[in-house]
């Protein structure tokens, strides 16, 4: 509650006249340097609004006296960099990816450009260095859904998978359980046989795996091969190794057989220029699994 202004006996400072529960408020002014600094920031802000683009409007923004634009600066820097790289990029555009790999200087340039493009566009799904994630294939091993040659990798980058591109990669695995093509027990037996193909079958489940053998031959071998070797021409993965896109435990295999999988990769043709796609192809091929 308000009281009279008086001098505090301890500090010698005047009070403000306010008191709460016996505690009186001292009238301590702000330091002079702080006040002047505060005024300076106000002056600086006003000057900034006048000189630089600042205030948004309904159809644009105030341009400021200097009409400065960081976007313009970035575009100029990019144009300058492209001009410096033009000789290399022209050669990348004119040569095949096989020929690019044969030229040490051009290969070094393509790998650097491909690494940057990969970091910008591919890492969110395929992880750093193409390590892959569940549902997103590793690009650093020798297991390829659509083939691991330079030409095959380039084509996959261009058209994507289930991307909507007219020539996109498409592999349609039937939904054996969801569409009633196989019963639950049959899917269980089939999963046991697939585990056996990859060398992870349980001896106690040998009878179940044997029941799954004819089911595999009838429903799966046409795409995945008689021994689970896979067929890149139709995008059917290998089943006889330890590399699994959606998980290789029995539960994951049963889920794949039951409802199938339908991963999507964007088509980069039209989104990236031809030179960048070629550099990206060379980089991905170099990660360790290119054929």
Long-range contacts (C-beta under 8 A, 24 or more apart in sequence): 85-109, 89-275, 92-275, 92-278, 92-279, 93-274, 93-275, 93-278, 96-150, 97-150, 97-151, 97-154, 97-278, 97-281, 97-282, 97-285, 98-150, 100-278, 100-282, 101-150, 101-282, 101-285, 107-282, 109-279, 110-278, 110-279, 110-282, 110-283, 111-279, 111-282, 111-283, 111-286, 113-275, 113-276, 113-279, 113-280, 113-283, 114-276, 114-279, 114-280, 114-281, 114-282, 114-283, 114-284, 114-286, 115-283, 117-272, 117-276, 117-279, 117-280, 117-283, 118-280, 118-283, 118-284, 121-268, 121-272, 121-280, 122-280, 122-284, 125-265, 129-287, 130-284, 130-287, 130-288, 134-245, 134-246, 134-247, 135-245, 135-246, 135-261, 135-263, 136-245, 136-263, 137-245, 138-243, 138-289, 139-284, 139-287, 139-289, 140-287, 140-288, 140-289, 141-243, 141-288, 141-289, 142-288, 142-289, 142-291, 143-230, 143-237, 143-238, 143-241, 143-243, 143-289, 144-232, 144-289, 144-291, 145-169, 145-171, 145-232, 145-235, 145-236, 145-237, 145-245, 146-232, 146-235, 147-232, 147-233, 147-291, 148-232, 148-285, 148-289, 148-290, 148-291, 149-285, 149-290, 149-291, 150-281, 150-282, 150-285, 150-290, 152-232, 153-281, 153-284, 153-285, 153-290, 154-277, 154-278, 154-281, 156-265, 157-268, 157-269, 157-277, 157-280, 157-281, 157-284, 158-267, 158-268, 158-269, 158-277, 159-267, 159-269, 160-264, 160-265, 160-266, 160-267, 160-268, 161-235, 161-263, 161-264, 161-265, 162-262, 162-263, 162-264, 162-265, 163-264, 163-265, 163-266, 163-267, 164-267, 165-267, 165-269, 168-267, 169-235, 169-265, 170-235, 171-223, 171-234, 171-235, 171-236, 172-260, 173-223, 173-236, 173-256, 173-260, 173-261, 174-219, 174-260, 175-258, 175-259, 175-260, 176-219, 176-257, 176-258, 176-260, 177-257, 177-258, 177-259, 178-258, 178-259, 178-260, 181-219, 182-215, 182-219, 182-257, 186-211, 186-212, 186-215, 187-254, 187-257, 187-258, 188-254, 189-215, 190-215, 190-216, 190-219, 190-220, 190-257, 191-250, 191-253, 191-254, 191-257, 192-250, 194-220, 194-228, 194-239, 194-253, 194-257, 195-250, 195-253, 197-227, 197-228, 197-239, 197-240, 198-228, 198-239, 198-240, 198-241, 198-242, 198-248, 199-240, 199-242, 200-242, 200-248
